[in-house]
Amino acid sequence: MIHAAPRPTWQLRTLVLAAVVALSACGGGGGGGGVFPFVPPPSSGTAPPAVQPPPPPPPPTCAAAVPADAPLAAIPAVQGTGHLSPMADQGVTVRGVVVGDFQATGTGDTRLNGFFVQSLVPDADPLTSEGLFVYAPANATRVAVGDYVQVSGTVTEFGQTAGANAKPDSITQIAGTTDKPVAISICGSGLAIAPTPITLPVADESTLERYEGMLVEIAQPLAVSELFELGRYGQLVLSLNGRQFNPTNGNAAATHEQNLLARIVLDDGSSRQNPNPIPYLSAAGTDGTRRMGDTTQKVTGILSHNFAAYRIQPTEATSFAQANPRPATAPAVGGTLKAASLNVLNYFTTFQNGENAAGQTGQGCTLGSEAPSAGNCRGANNRAEFDRQQAKIVAAIAGLDADVIGLMEIQNTDVATDNLVAALNAKLGAGTYASVRSGSFGTDAIKVDILYKPAKVQRVGGLVFPTGTDLADYVAPSGRPPLAQRFSAVGNHGGFWFVVNHLKSKGSCPSTGDIDLGQGCFNLARTKQATALNSFVAKLKAQGEADVLMMGDFNSYLLEDPTKVLESAGNESLLKRMPANDRYTYVFGGETGALDHAYASGSLATQVAGVGVWHINADEPTALDYNTDFTTDDRYAPTPYRASDHDPVLVGLNLAADTAVTLPILGGTIPATARAGESYGVTITEALPGGSATLTSLSVDWGDGSAPTTAPGAGTVTHTYAAAGSFDVVITLTNSAGQTATRSGTVAVSKIVVVPPGPPDLFFSEYIEGSSNNKAIELYNPTAATLDLSLYTVKLYSNGASTATNTQVLSGTLAPGATLVLSNSGATTPFKPAGSIVSSVVNYNGDDALTIEKSGTVIDRIGQVGVDPGTEWKSGSVSTLDQTLRRKPTVKAGDRNPLLPFDPAEQWDSFPINTSDGLGSHTVN
């Protein structure tokens, strides 16, 4: 999900471009970034004799004086022949006809805060523009189209794109200063200037500058090719000859550069952010949309140039034809079974505000070996957004009505998948869908997953993940392994492998290495992933089933290297069976293409009845999705339209009858780390003997030479490692038919160094976690000697970090029996007693850890370093959240074991939140 940054005035406009749209887990692009340059095409042939227009009437007389510091100048002289005015920063006076009035009309309406003025009589130089923008905000003189005006002010350039390599693309304008507002005099009215015709495509990126600020008209059929900024800034992109395809999708011979020369931005003549109503939609209600491919026959307005785009600010209403209506139902693909894939656009049940769908707070999402953090969550911001997202995703999946569905961008936990299955079954009926219980795998915050209809297909054996080089080569670029499940059709036992994938995205480009060379960034990584996928699929076939269907988000267009690698192994790219102009699932930077695919092995290809793409997402405005930020004109509806940013792919299958095959199913999670002397648990999520067989045995071999542990079925099995090391853990299921299933993993067991209690020394004596920033910690000297505090350091470990996030080096001395208080900078007076020190280590929350070190050795701690407990360290009623804790008077030395589990009730007494009366003194028995 992408949310543009705020921009306060109309000049701070941005445009969704191939160069600036960045995606988190998915990417588009290819062919490099770009801007939207336009110039007229070169003339060819012999033109018929031109009909000479009648001469313009003489201009009205302007009686207003011309300021001495702003001499009279012709508009073309101000514009000059280049992108920037040769008279920049000079005072000038110009005269011309108002051809576009975009002055503010009232409080809260800035429109463009000015108007465009054009020379009544053009000069003889075709390279100079006849128009200028006059920045006239607030109480400036009101004008109307057709007025002949005299304007005095300073020439400036506004709207320049930032960046070291940015090209000059600002608009030349006349503006006032703080001390001297722009002076506007109306000399006459009722004049008309005909729009100047321009045509697409254009030849290069500079010549259109000659029309900047002028009234223009494009009288060619143009199609909507980009809608990313429609709801945010009220603008869309139009292109010649229909929607534009990415050059590597194989639809047209046009290059990326040629595409750029055949498009223009249609703006809304306003500086509004999050416009209400959103312009250019087809209707006022939630049914209103504007889809890619919709067309217009004529666009009339002022040609403006700023922030990477030539754009038209309309002076006449633009009429659209709905050339690409919404498809009410998924495409018919035939067959007795249907398989689908859908990118669910970061379906997370843990939200970015730290809450989750169960109503808990202080939650986070995992990313590899990092501690859970809300910053790793990528989906809904809060519960309200999630409910909207869920409704759309459920509507889309229900509309697909597929028997097997591969999901991409779902949170890397079964909790999110279970939530989605429950919502689907609540809509469609109990037991309609089930999941394969894939658990958490890979190192990304998202994963792929599989849903299926038990009434239509049965699982044959358990999930299969790549191993060895196949796993390493696939996971290294993205952290997202593929997932394979063998199915058989209920009825004729027709079998196939279903493999769901999500290759590395094209976004977040590096500056060196695997850069964009025409197929988007990380093409080398995706190609390596495709090679690993071929190897993985070959191993699947060796298990007795040659029919394989690979689906998912491959982040590669139809003619790119990764797709070629997959086809080279004998897999058919099924989207190539579709009409060329229907082969798309995604729109990026105004270019359309297919990132989502279906590949059938040679033996399965003959059993494919049909393939289709349900165009419910890519063609729709971003503003219609579930997000509530930047939403003032909320057009949300719980429909499948804009449920995601990718269109789902659907495949129909007529599977040949097979001999019935049943295999046991075993699922489980094997954590990768443990500590010697602590309980370590392996969770068995599924243990099904398969078919009519019964369970003979189920056990876990811990790999350390100890006897395997027998498990009764699904659940958690625990073990305590006596020593540190690396151990191979194997779960084995055996059924009455003599078949086995295994799950394996490696656990790295670390040793905990238990430090015996030392002699009395500086320790934490009070801990306050109060409301807002009312936080403080007290340190106590229990010894009979004055302590040299320069030997001591206090450290904060936030959110389960294993290295300190904040450090406070102490100084001075502390007398026997005395205390030192460290306070939060935002704490109120009661929490800052005399002599206290404001310190960043007191920026803690209830789930953080603190230590005191003496000459680099930990001598006391609060919490367990390297562990995030969720929201608090708690034992009974004693908690580090919203309480004051005071060290028990029997404690005379600190807890020197920062890696051991932390039980606050052992050494601390609890008091209500914001209790501060004990700060500054402490006693021991």
Solvent accessible surface area in square Angstrom, and as a share of the most:
residue,aa,sasa,rsa
1,M,45,0.20
2,I,48,0.25
3,H,73,0.33
4,A,24,0.19
5,A,74,0.58
6,P,103,0.65
7,R,7,0.03
8,P,100,0.63
9,T,46,0.27
10,W,1,0.00
11,Q,1,0.00
12,L,61,0.31
13,R,0,0.00
14,T,61,0.35
15,L,4,0.02
16,V,5,0.03
17,L,6,0.03
18,A,17,0.13
19,A,66,0.51
20,V,92,0.53
21,V,19,0.11
22,A,55,0.43
23,L,19,0.09
24,S,63,0.40
25,A,3,0.02
26,C,4,0.02
27,G,1,0.01
28,G,2,0.02
29,G,6,0.06
30,G,5,0.04
31,G,24,0.23
32,G,28,0.27
33,G,42,0.40
34,G,12,0.11
35,V,51,0.29
36,F,2,0.01
37,P,14,0.09
38,F,0,0.00
39,V,0,0.00
40,P,37,0.23
41,P,56,0.35
42,P,107,0.67
43,S,115,0.74
44,S,109,0.70
45,G,79,0.76
46,T,136,0.79
47,A,83,0.64
48,P,111,0.70
49,P,129,0.81
50,A,80,0.62
51,V,142,0.81
52,Q,144,0.64
53,P,105,0.66
54,P,112,0.70
55,P,118,0.74
56,P,64,0.40
57,P,73,0.46
58,P,116,0.73
59,P,68,0.43
60,P,40,0.25
61,T,123,0.71
62,C,15,0.09
63,A,105,0.82
64,A,38,0.29
65,A,90,0.70
66,V,55,0.32
67,P,39,0.24
68,A,111,0.86
69,D,94,0.48
70,A,6,0.05
71,P,76,0.48
72,L,92,0.46
73,A,20,0.15
74,A,61,0.47
75,I,2,0.01
76,P,8,0.05
77,A,52,0.40
78,V,0,0.00
79,Q,3,0.01
80,G,13,0.12
81,T,85,0.49
82,G,36,0.34
83,H,44,0.20
84,L,92,0.46
85,S,9,0.06
86,P,91,0.57
87,M,39,0.17
88,A,40,0.31
89,D,117,0.61
90,Q,89,0.39
91,G,24,0.23
92,V,0,0.00
93,T,0,0.00
94,V,0,0.00
95,R,76,0.28
96,G,0,0.00
97,V,1,0.01
98,V,0,0.00
99,V,7,0.04
100,G,0,0.00
101,D,31,0.16
102,F,6,0.03
103,Q,3,0.01
104,A,24,0.19
105,T,93,0.54
106,G,43,0.41
107,T,151,0.88
108,G,77,0.74
109,D,38,0.20
110,T,54,0.32
111,R,68,0.25
112,L,0,0.00
113,N,17,0.09
114,G,0,0.00
115,F,0,0.00
116,F,0,0.00
117,V,0,0.00
118,Q,8,0.03
119,S,13,0.09
120,L,21,0.11
121,V,86,0.49
122,P,89,0.56
123,D,60,0.31
124,A,107,0.83
125,D,52,0.27
126,P,97,0.61
127,L,88,0.44
128,T,15,0.09
129,S,1,0.01
130,E,11,0.05
131,G,0,0.00
132,L,0,0.00
133,F,0,0.00
134,V,0,0.00
135,Y,54,0.21
136,A,3,0.02
137,P,45,0.28
138,A,94,0.73
139,N,154,0.79
140,A,22,0.17
141,T,61,0.35
142,R,119,0.43
143,V,9,0.05
144,A,53,0.41
145,V,95,0.55
146,G,4,0.04
147,D,11,0.06
148,Y,15,0.06
149,V,0,0.00
150,Q,6,0.03
151,V,0,0.00
152,S,9,0.06
153,G,14,0.13
154,T,33,0.19
155,V,0,0.00
156,T,36,0.21
157,E,48,0.21
158,F,76,0.32
159,G,6,0.05
160,Q,74,0.33
161,T,40,0.23
162,A,91,0.71
163,G,58,0.56
164,A,112,0.87
165,N,145,0.74
166,A,37,0.28
167,K,106,0.45
168,P,56,0.35
169,D,9,0.05
170,S,1,0.01
171,I,1,0.00
172,T,0,0.00
173,Q,3,0.02
174,I,0,0.00
175,A,8,0.07
176,G,30,0.29
177,T,74,0.43
178,T,140,0.81
179,D,135,0.70
180,K,108,0.46
181,P,102,0.64
182,V,18,0.10
183,A,52,0.40
184,I,18,0.09
185,S,35,0.22
186,I,83,0.42
187,C,28,0.17
188,G,20,0.19
189,S,79,0.51
190,G,73,0.70
191,L,29,0.15
192,A,95,0.74
193,I,33,0.17
194,A,81,0.63
195,P,46,0.29
196,T,34,0.20
197,P,104,0.66
198,I,7,0.04
199,T,58,0.34
200,L,5,0.02
201,P,64,0.40
202,V,7,0.04
203,A,53,0.41
204,D,68,0.35
205,E,67,0.30
206,S,55,0.35
207,T,29,0.17
208,L,1,0.01
209,E,12,0.05
210,R,54,0.20
211,Y,37,0.14
212,E,0,0.00
213,G,1,0.01
214,M,14,0.06
215,L,18,0.09
216,V,0,0.00
217,E,37,0.17
218,I,0,0.00
219,A,71,0.55
220,Q,35,0.16
221,P,78,0.49
222,L,1,0.01
223,A,1,0.01
224,V,0,0.00
225,S,3,0.02
226,E,8,0.04
227,L,2,0.01
228,F,41,0.17
229,E,9,0.04
230,L,0,0.00
231,G,9,0.09
232,R,19,0.07
233,Y,2,0.01
234,G,0,0.00
235,Q,1,0.00
236,L,2,0.01
237,V,1,0.00
238,L,0,0.00
239,S,0,0.00
240,L,23,0.11
241,N,132,0.68
242,G,30,0.29
243,R,39,0.14
244,Q,12,0.05
245,F,19,0.08
246,N,2,0.01
247,P,39,0.24
248,T,27,0.16
249,N,2,0.01
250,G,36,0.34
251,N,31,0.16
252,A,62,0.48
253,A,105,0.82
254,A,35,0.27
255,T,61,0.36
256,H,6,0.03
257,E,102,0.46
258,Q,99,0.44
259,N,8,0.04
260,L,16,0.08
261,L,34,0.17
262,A,13,0.10
263,R,1,0.00
264,I,1,0.00
265,V,0,0.00
266,L,1,0.00
267,D,0,0.00
268,D,21,0.11
269,G,3,0.03
270,S,5,0.03
271,S,7,0.05
272,R,79,0.29
273,Q,51,0.22
274,N,28,0.15
275,P,2,0.01
276,N,91,0.47
277,P,87,0.54
278,I,11,0.06
279,P,22,0.14
280,Y,41,0.15
281,L,25,0.12
282,S,42,0.27
283,A,47,0.37
284,A,92,0.72
285,G,41,0.40
286,T,66,0.39
287,D,114,0.59
288,G,0,0.00
289,T,4,0.03
290,R,12,0.04
291,R,3,0.01
292,M,6,0.03
293,G,15,0.14
294,D,2,0.01
295,T,33,0.19
296,T,2,0.01
297,Q,118,0.52
298,K,92,0.39
299,V,1,0.01
300,T,6,0.03
301,G,0,0.00
302,I,0,0.00
303,L,0,0.00
304,S,0,0.00
305,H,9,0.04
306,N,0,0.00
307,F,30,0.13
308,A,10,0.08
309,A,1,0.00
310,Y,3,0.01
311,R,0,0.00
312,I,0,0.00
313,Q,0,0.00
314,P,26,0.16
315,T,55,0.32
316,E,87,0.39
317,A,110,0.85
318,T,20,0.12
319,S,88,0.57
320,F,34,0.14
321,A,53,0.41
322,Q,101,0.45
323,A,63,0.49
324,N,32,0.16
325,P,88,0.55
326,R,57,0.21
327,P,40,0.25
328,A,86,0.67
329,T,102,0.59
330,A,19,0.15
331,P,42,0.27
332,A,107,0.83
333,V,9,0.05
334,G,47,0.45
335,G,36,0.35
336,T,96,0.56
337,L,9,0.04
338,K,52,0.22
339,A,0,0.00
340,A,0,0.00
341,S,1,0.01
342,L,1,0.00
343,N,0,0.00
344,V,0,0.00
345,L,10,0.05
346,N,1,0.01
347,Y,0,0.00
348,F,0,0.00
349,T,5,0.03
350,T,14,0.08
351,F,0,0.00
352,Q,71,0.32
353,N,78,0.40
354,G,6,0.06
355,E,61,0.27
356,N,22,0.11
357,A,21,0.17
358,A,86,0.67
359,G,60,0.58
360,Q,99,0.44
361,T,83,0.48
362,G,43,0.41
363,Q,51,0.23
364,G,21,0.21
365,C,3,0.02
366,T,64,0.37
367,L,52,0.26
368,G,37,0.35
369,S,124,0.80
370,E,102,0.46
371,A,33,0.25
372,P,57,0.36
373,S,40,0.26
374,A,30,0.23
375,G,72,0.69
376,N,19,0.10
377,C,6,0.04
378,R,57,0.21
379,G,0,0.00
380,A,0,0.00
381,N,42,0.22
382,N,48,0.25
383,R,103,0.38
384,A,64,0.49
385,E,1,0.00
386,F,1,0.01
387,D,64,0.33
388,R,40,0.15
389,Q,0,0.00
390,Q,38,0.17
391,A,36,0.28
392,K,4,0.02
393,I,0,0.00
394,V,10,0.06
395,A,17,0.14
396,A,0,0.00
397,I,0,0.00
398,A,19,0.15
399,G,32,0.30
400,L,0,0.00
401,D,69,0.36
402,A,0,0.00
403,D,6,0.03
404,V,2,0.01
405,I,0,0.00
406,G,0,0.00
407,L,0,0.00
408,M,0,0.00
409,E,4,0.02
410,I,0,0.00
411,Q,13,0.06
412,N,11,0.06
413,T,30,0.17
414,D,17,0.09
415,V,100,0.57
416,A,0,0.00
417,T,0,0.00
418,D,57,0.29
419,N,40,0.21
420,L,0,0.00
421,V,18,0.11
422,A,62,0.48
423,A,20,0.15
424,L,0,0.00
425,N,26,0.13
426,A,92,0.71
427,K,120,0.51
428,L,73,0.36
429,G,32,0.31
430,A,107,0.83
431,G,51,0.49
432,T,35,0.20
433,Y,4,0.02
434,A,27,0.21
435,S,12,0.08
436,V,0,0.00
437,R,75,0.27
438,S,7,0.05
439,G,6,0.06
440,S,67,0.43
441,F,25,0.11
442,G,36,0.34
443,T,75,0.44
444,D,12,0.06
445,A,2,0.01
446,I,1,0.00
447,K,1,0.01
448,V,0,0.00
449,D,0,0.00
450,I,0,0.00
451,L,0,0.00
452,Y,24,0.09
453,K,28,0.12
454,P,57,0.36
455,A,83,0.64
456,K,77,0.33
457,V,0,0.00
458,Q,100,0.44
459,R,28,0.10
460,V,6,0.03
461,G,6,0.06
462,G,16,0.15
463,L,15,0.08
464,V,36,0.21
465,F,41,0.17
466,P,4,0.02
467,T,95,0.55
468,G,57,0.54
469,T,93,0.54
470,D,10,0.05
471,L,65,0.32
472,A,58,0.45
473,D,34,0.18
474,Y,1,0.01
475,V,25,0.14
476,A,88,0.68
477,P,34,0.22
478,S,17,0.11
479,G,6,0.06
480,R,12,0.04
481,P,6,0.04
482,P,1,0.00
483,L,0,0.00
484,A,0,0.00
485,Q,0,0.00
486,R,21,0.08
487,F,0,0.00
488,S,10,0.06
489,A,9,0.07
490,V,77,0.44
491,G,65,0.63
492,N,56,0.29
493,H,72,0.32
494,G,0,0.00
495,G,5,0.05
496,F,2,0.01
497,W,5,0.02
498,F,0,0.00
499,V,0,0.00
500,V,0,0.00
501,N,0,0.00
502,H,0,0.00
503,L,0,0.00
504,K,41,0.18
505,S,7,0.04
506,K,7,0.03
507,G,11,0.11
508,S,86,0.55
509,C,77,0.46
510,P,44,0.28
511,S,110,0.71
512,T,106,0.62
513,G,65,0.62
514,D,28,0.14
515,I,64,0.32
516,D,39,0.20
517,L,151,0.75
518,G,27,0.26
519,Q,39,0.17
520,G,3,0.03
521,C,4,0.03
522,F,35,0.15
523,N,16,0.08
524,L,122,0.61
525,A,18,0.14
526,R,0,0.00
527,T,31,0.18
528,K,111,0.47
529,Q,0,0.00
530,A,0,0.00
531,T,77,0.45
532,A,6,0.05
533,L,1,0.00
534,N,27,0.14
535,S,40,0.26
536,F,6,0.02
537,V,5,0.03
538,A,57,0.44
539,K,109,0.46
540,L,1,0.00
541,K,67,0.29
542,A,88,0.68
543,Q,99,0.44
544,G,63,0.60
545,E,17,0.07
546,A,51,0.40
547,D,17,0.09
548,V,0,0.00
549,L,0,0.00
550,M,0,0.00
551,M,0,0.00
552,G,0,0.00
553,D,0,0.00
554,F,1,0.00
555,N,0,0.00
556,S,0,0.00
557,Y,0,0.00
558,L,3,0.01
559,L,83,0.41
560,E,0,0.00
561,D,47,0.24
562,P,1,0.00
563,T,1,0.00
564,K,107,0.45
565,V,35,0.20
566,L,1,0.00
567,E,51,0.23
568,S,93,0.60
569,A,52,0.40
570,G,47,0.45
571,N,8,0.04
572,E,58,0.26
573,S,3,0.02
574,L,0,0.00
575,L,1,0.00
576,K,75,0.32
577,R,107,0.39
578,M,9,0.04
579,P,99,0.62
580,A,41,0.32
581,N,107,0.55
582,D,46,0.24
583,R,50,0.18
584,Y,8,0.03
585,T,0,0.00
586,Y,8,0.03
587,V,21,0.12
588,F,20,0.08
589,G,1,0.01
590,G,0,0.00
591,E,3,0.01
592,T,2,0.01
593,G,0,0.00
594,A,0,0.00
595,L,0,0.00
596,D,2,0.01
597,H,0,0.00
598,A,0,0.00
599,Y,0,0.00
600,A,0,0.00
601,S,1,0.01
602,G,47,0.45
603,S,53,0.34
604,L,0,0.00
605,A,13,0.10
606,T,124,0.72
607,Q,27,0.12
608,V,13,0.07
609,A,46,0.35
610,G,16,0.16
611,V,22,0.13
612,G,4,0.04
613,V,7,0.04
614,W,6,0.02
615,H,20,0.09
616,I,0,0.00
617,N,0,0.00
618,A,2,0.02
619,D,0,0.00
620,E,1,0.01
621,P,0,0.00
622,T,29,0.17
623,A,32,0.25
624,L,5,0.03
625,D,12,0.06
626,Y,1,0.00
627,N,12,0.06
628,T,53,0.31
629,D,46,0.24
630,F,70,0.29
631,T,45,0.26
632,T,77,0.45
633,D,21,0.11
634,D,71,0.37
635,R,17,0.06
636,Y,35,0.13
637,A,15,0.12
638,P,87,0.54
639,T,45,0.26
640,P,22,0.14
641,Y,25,0.10
642,R,24,0.09
643,A,1,0.00
644,S,0,0.00
645,D,20,0.11
646,H,0,0.00
647,D,1,0.00
648,P,0,0.00
649,V,0,0.00
650,L,1,0.00
651,V,0,0.00
652,G,0,0.00
653,L,0,0.00
654,N,74,0.38
655,L,12,0.06
656,A,60,0.47
657,A,74,0.58
658,D,60,0.31
659,T,116,0.67
660,A,57,0.44
661,V,60,0.35
662,T,68,0.40
663,L,59,0.29
664,P,4,0.03
665,I,13,0.07
666,L,5,0.03
667,G,3,0.02
668,G,8,0.08
669,T,48,0.28
670,I,34,0.17
671,P,60,0.38
672,A,66,0.51
673,T,99,0.58
674,A,15,0.12
675,R,54,0.20
676,A,15,0.12
677,G,60,0.58
678,E,43,0.19
679,S,86,0.56
680,Y,10,0.04
681,G,23,0.22
682,V,0,0.00
683,T,50,0.29
684,I,2,0.01
685,T,34,0.20
686,E,22,0.10
687,A,17,0.13
688,L,88,0.44
689,P,32,0.20
690,G,15,0.15
691,G,60,0.58
692,S,117,0.76
693,A,21,0.16
694,T,86,0.50
695,L,68,0.34
696,T,87,0.51
697,S,52,0.34
698,L,3,0.01
699,S,32,0.20
700,V,0,0.00
701,D,59,0.31
702,W,0,0.00
703,G,37,0.36
704,D,50,0.26
705,G,80,0.77
706,S,45,0.29
707,A,82,0.64
708,P,75,0.47
709,T,45,0.26
710,T,109,0.63
711,A,4,0.03
712,P,133,0.84
713,G,16,0.15
714,A,70,0.54
715,G,33,0.32
716,T,85,0.49
717,V,13,0.08
718,T,78,0.46
719,H,32,0.14
720,T,70,0.41
721,Y,1,0.00
722,A,101,0.78
723,A,61,0.47
724,A,49,0.38
725,G,32,0.31
726,S,84,0.54
727,F,33,0.14
728,D,91,0.47
729,V,0,0.00
730,V,49,0.28
731,I,0,0.00
732,T,43,0.25
733,L,0,0.00
734,T,31,0.18
735,N,2,0.01
736,S,70,0.45
737,A,71,0.55
738,G,58,0.55
739,Q,57,0.25
740,T,83,0.48
741,A,19,0.15
742,T,81,0.47
743,R,46,0.17
744,S,82,0.53
745,G,24,0.23
746,T,71,0.41
747,V,0,0.00
748,A,55,0.43
749,V,8,0.04
750,S,56,0.36
751,K,147,0.62
752,I,18,0.09
753,V,105,0.61
754,V,97,0.56
755,V,40,0.23
756,P,95,0.60
757,P,121,0.76
758,G,20,0.20
759,P,103,0.65
760,P,69,0.44
761,D,19,0.10
762,L,1,0.01
763,F,0,0.00
764,F,0,0.00
765,S,0,0.00
766,E,0,0.00
767,Y,5,0.02
768,I,0,0.00
769,E,8,0.03
770,G,4,0.04
771,S,48,0.31
772,S,96,0.62
773,N,67,0.34
774,N,18,0.09
775,K,13,0.06
776,A,0,0.00
777,I,0,0.00
778,E,0,0.00
779,L,0,0.00
780,Y,13,0.05
781,N,0,0.00
782,P,27,0.17
783,T,29,0.17
784,A,103,0.80
785,A,58,0.45
786,T,79,0.46
787,L,19,0.09
788,D,68,0.35
789,L,6,0.03
790,S,66,0.43
791,L,81,0.41
792,Y,2,0.01
793,T,26,0.15
794,V,0,0.00
795,K,46,0.19
796,L,1,0.01
797,Y,20,0.07
798,S,26,0.17
799,N,75,0.39
800,G,10,0.10
801,A,26,0.20
802,S,84,0.54
803,T,100,0.58
804,A,40,0.31
805,T,71,0.41
806,N,45,0.23
807,T,69,0.40
808,Q,39,0.17
809,V,99,0.57
810,L,4,0.02
811,S,84,0.54
812,G,47,0.45
813,T,92,0.54
814,L,13,0.07
815,A,52,0.40
816,P,62,0.39
817,G,39,0.38
818,A,31,0.24
819,T,26,0.15
820,L,21,0.11
821,V,7,0.04
822,L,0,0.00
823,S,0,0.00
824,N,7,0.03
825,S,78,0.50
826,G,42,0.40
827,A,9,0.07
828,T,73,0.43
829,T,110,0.64
830,P,79,0.50
831,F,7,0.03
832,K,66,0.28
833,P,35,0.22
834,A,113,0.87
835,G,69,0.67
836,S,31,0.20
837,I,59,0.30
838,V,80,0.46
839,S,7,0.04
840,S,49,0.31
841,V,0,0.00
842,V,0,0.00
843,N,77,0.40
844,Y,2,0.01
845,N,83,0.42
846,G,0,0.00
847,D,16,0.08
848,D,10,0.05
849,A,4,0.03
850,L,2,0.01
851,T,1,0.00
852,I,0,0.00
853,E,22,0.10
854,K,63,0.27
855,S,89,0.57
856,G,60,0.57
857,T,69,0.40
858,V,27,0.15
859,I,7,0.04
860,D,0,0.00
861,R,9,0.03
862,I,2,0.01
863,G,0,0.00
864,Q,13,0.06
865,V,11,0.06
866,G,32,0.31
867,V,49,0.28
868,D,34,0.18
869,P,49,0.31
870,G,28,0.27
871,T,41,0.24
872,E,44,0.20
873,W,15,0.05
874,K,119,0.50
875,S,29,0.18
876,G,68,0.65
877,S,84,0.54
878,V,18,0.10
879,S,3,0.02
880,T,1,0.01
881,L,59,0.29
882,D,70,0.36
883,Q,35,0.16
884,T,0,0.00
885,L,0,0.00
886,R,55,0.20
887,R,4,0.01
888,K,55,0.23
889,P,52,0.33
890,T,94,0.54
891,V,18,0.10
892,K,103,0.44
893,A,25,0.19
894,G,11,0.11
895,D,26,0.14
896,R,45,0.16
897,N,27,0.14
898,P,22,0.14
899,L,63,0.32
900,L,47,0.23
901,P,83,0.53
902,F,26,0.11
903,D,57,0.30
904,P,0,0.00
905,A,36,0.28
906,E,122,0.55
907,Q,53,0.23
908,W,4,0.01
909,D,53,0.27
910,S,42,0.27
911,F,66,0.28
912,P,98,0.62
913,I,72,0.36
914,N,59,0.30
915,T,28,0.16
916,S,25,0.16
917,D,127,0.66
918,G,11,0.11
919,L,20,0.10
920,G,40,0.39
921,S,77,0.49
922,H,21,0.09
923,T,105,0.61
924,V,46,0.26
925,N,118,0.60
